[in-house]
Amino acid sequence: MHTVAVIQARMGSTRLPGKVLRDIGGRPMVMHVIERARRIDGVDEAVAAIPDLPEDDVLAGALADRAVRLVRGPADDVLERYRLAALDAGADAVVRVTADCPLLSPAVASRVVSRFAAGGCDYASNTRQRTYPRGMDVEVISREVLETAAREAVDPAEREHVTPFIWRRPERFHLCSVHGDVDHSDLRLTVDTEADLAVVRAIHDAIGEPASEDLDQLVAFLSSHPEVVAQNAHVAQRKVAP
């Protein structure tokens, strides 16, 4: 099975434009995500799926300079972008990761990929019944199911957010969930705002890599530094309707 991590990225974020190229420890945020995605057990390669808008040419150039394979497609139809990326890479399974998760844990992601690879799942994730921090989000989808969604989905939200067509239909698709041993779903490690970026930078500056790839070390650091957690505690996550 050829498993491909597809990282969606764009320059046009509404709350923090250009965030994917913002610097964290001397590298653009998107590169932290791509490099961690490459270290997920069971992933054969990583591909960036970005919009075909002129404003994203700078992102395409930055990725090309770093020899990152990329596919471009519709800005608002992210589901189609994923279909194109899966087709281009010859994927049998797609691991969905977003470019605003620079603290993604390869070990956590590997658990989701492993569950999918064990069989019996059309879709596996650690997001539908959340126990991991926001920012550790991973979804794995079979190529066949991804193509079905791309062919049939008409709701704009299902096109924009990629997987709702699948998880809204548990009677049709076999959904598998991966849970952590401890519930850390209250922690926010994704980047949507300047406050989020400040938290990620504080973590990276304090413990660096590879410590910041280890969930236990991340949690230990945040537990002993509540002032860091407080910086983005007010940020509300935008939700997709169930």
C-alpha positions in Angstrom: 0.0 0.0 0.0 1.4 3.3 -1.1 0.6 5.8 1.7 1.0 9.5 1.0 0.8 12.4 3.5 -0.9 15.3 1.9 -0.4 18.6 3.6 -2.9 21.3 2.7 -1.4 24.8 2.8 -2.3 28.3 1.5 -1.3 31.9 1.9 -4.8 33.3 2.3 -5.6 32.4 5.9 -8.3 34.9 7.1 -7.1 35.2 10.6 -3.3 35.1 10.0 -2.5 35.7 6.3 0.7 34.1 5.2 1.0 32.0 8.3 2.4 29.0 6.6 5.6 30.9 5.8 6.0 32.5 9.2 9.3 31.7 10.8 9.6 29.2 13.7 13.1 28.5 14.8 14.6 29.5 11.5 12.3 27.6 9.2 8.9 28.3 7.7 6.0 26.8 9.6 5.0 24.6 6.6 8.4 23.0 6.6 8.1 21.9 10.2 4.8 20.1 9.2 6.2 18.5 6.1 9.4 17.3 7.8 7.3 15.7 10.6 4.9 14.2 8.2 7.8 12.5 6.4 8.7 10.8 9.7 5.3 9.2 10.3 5.7 5.4 10.3 4.1 3.9 7.2 4.1 7.2 5.2 6.0 6.7 1.9 6.2 10.4 0.8 4.8 13.8 1.6 3.1 16.1 -0.9 1.9 19.7 -0.5 -1.6 20.6 -1.9 -1.8 24.3 -2.4 -4.2 26.6 -4.3 -3.6 27.7 -7.9 -4.1 31.4 -7.0 -1.4 34.0 -7.9 -1.0 34.8 -4.2 0.2 31.3 -3.6 3.0 31.5 -6.1 5.3 32.6 -3.3 4.4 29.5 -1.4 4.9 27.3 -4.4 8.4 28.8 -4.9 9.4 28.3 -1.3 8.4 24.7 -1.5 10.1 24.1 -4.8 13.3 25.6 -3.4 13.1 22.9 -0.7 12.4 20.1 -3.2 8.9 19.5 -1.8 6.6 17.7 -4.2 3.5 19.9 -4.7 0.2 19.8 -6.5 -2.0 22.9 -7.2 -5.7 23.0 -7.4 -8.9 25.0 -6.6 -8.6 27.4 -3.7 -12.0 26.6 -2.1 -12.4 23.0 -3.3 -9.8 21.5 -1.0 -11.4 18.0 -1.5 -10.5 18.3 -5.2 -7.0 19.3 -4.3 -6.6 16.2 -2.3 -8.0 14.1 -5.1 -5.5 15.6 -7.5 -2.6 15.1 -5.0 -3.6 11.4 -4.5 -3.8 10.9 -8.2 -0.5 12.6 -8.9 1.3 10.6 -6.2 -0.4 7.3 -7.0 -1.6 7.0 -3.4 -3.6 4.0 -2.1 -4.2 5.8 1.2 -4.0 9.5 2.0 -2.9 10.9 5.4 -4.5 14.3 5.8 -2.4 16.9 7.7 -2.8 20.7 7.7 0.0 23.2 7.5 -1.0 25.0 10.7 0.1 22.1 12.9 3.9 22.6 13.3 4.0 20.6 16.5 2.5 17.5 14.9 3.8 14.4 16.7 5.0 11.8 14.2 4.4 9.2 16.9 0.8 10.2 17.4 0.2 10.3 13.7 1.8 6.9 13.3 -0.8 5.4 15.7 -3.6 6.6 13.3 -1.8 5.3 10.2 -1.2 2.0 12.0 -4.9 1.7 12.9 -5.8 2.3 9.3 -3.2 -0.1 7.9 -4.5 -2.9 10.3 -7.7 -3.0 8.1 -11.4 -2.6 8.5 -11.4 1.2 8.1 -12.4 3.5 5.3 -11.4 6.4 7.4 -9.3 6.6 10.6 -8.7 9.7 12.7 -7.8 11.1 16.1 -10.2 14.0 15.7 -13.8 12.7 15.8 -13.5 11.7 19.5 -10.8 14.1 20.5 -8.3 13.2 23.3 -5.1 14.6 21.7 -4.3 18.3 21.7 -5.6 20.4 18.8 -2.7 20.5 16.5 -2.1 16.8 16.5 -4.9 16.2 14.0 -4.5 13.3 11.6 -7.0 11.7 9.2 -6.3 8.7 7.0 -8.6 7.9 4.0 -8.5 5.2 1.4 -8.0 6.5 -2.1 -11.3 4.8 -3.2 -13.3 6.6 -0.5 -11.5 9.9 -1.2 -12.5 9.6 -4.9 -16.1 8.8 -3.9 -16.3 11.9 -1.8 -14.8 14.1 -4.5 -17.2 12.7 -7.0 -20.4 13.0 -4.9 -20.0 15.8 -2.4 -22.0 18.9 -3.2 -22.2 20.7 0.1 -19.6 23.6 0.0 -18.5 22.6 3.6 -17.8 19.1 2.4 -15.7 20.4 -0.5 -13.8 22.9 1.7 -13.1 20.7 4.7 -12.3 17.4 2.8 -13.6 14.7 5.1 -17.1 15.7 6.3 -18.7 13.9 3.4 -17.2 10.7 4.9 -17.7 11.1 8.7 -21.2 12.4 8.3 -22.1 9.0 6.8 -21.2 6.4 9.3 -23.9 4.1 7.9 -21.9 4.1 4.6 -18.3 4.2 5.6 -16.4 2.4 8.3 -15.0 5.0 10.7 -12.2 4.2 13.1 -11.1 6.4 16.0 -7.7 6.5 17.8 -7.6 7.8 21.4 -4.8 8.8 23.7 -4.3 7.2 27.1 -4.9 10.6 28.7 -7.2 13.3 27.6 -5.2 16.4 26.5 -7.9 17.8 24.3 -7.9 21.1 26.2 -4.5 22.0 24.9 -4.2 24.2 21.7 -1.1 23.7 19.6 -2.4 24.7 16.2 -1.8 28.1 14.6 -4.7 30.3 13.5 -3.7 33.6 15.2 -0.7 35.6 16.3 -1.4 34.3 19.9 -1.2 30.7 18.6 2.1 31.4 16.8 3.5 33.0 20.0 2.7 29.8 21.9 4.4 27.5 19.3 7.4 29.8 19.1 7.7 29.8 22.9 7.6 26.0 23.0 10.1 25.6 20.2 12.5 28.1 21.7 12.3 26.5 25.1 12.6 22.8 24.3 13.4 22.6 20.6 13.6 19.4 18.6 13.3 16.5 19.0 11.7 17.2 22.4 8.8 19.1 20.9 7.9 16.0 18.8 7.3 14.1 22.0 3.8 14.6 23.3 4.7 13.7 26.9 7.5 16.3 26.9 5.2 18.9 25.3 2.6 18.3 28.0 5.2 18.4 30.8 6.5 21.7 29.5 3.0 23.2 29.2 2.0 21.9 32.7 4.9 23.7 34.2 4.4 26.9 32.2 0.8 27.9 32.5 1.7 31.4 31.3 2.4 29.9 27.9 -0.9 28.1 27.8 -2.7 31.3 28.8 -1.5 33.2 25.7 -3.9 31.5 23.4 -6.5 30.2 25.8 -9.0 32.7 24.5 -8.8 31.6 20.8 -11.9 29.8 19.6 -11.6 27.1 17.0 -13.9 27.4 14.0 -16.1 24.4 13.8 -17.6 22.4 11.0 -21.2 21.5 11.4 -21.8 17.8 12.3 
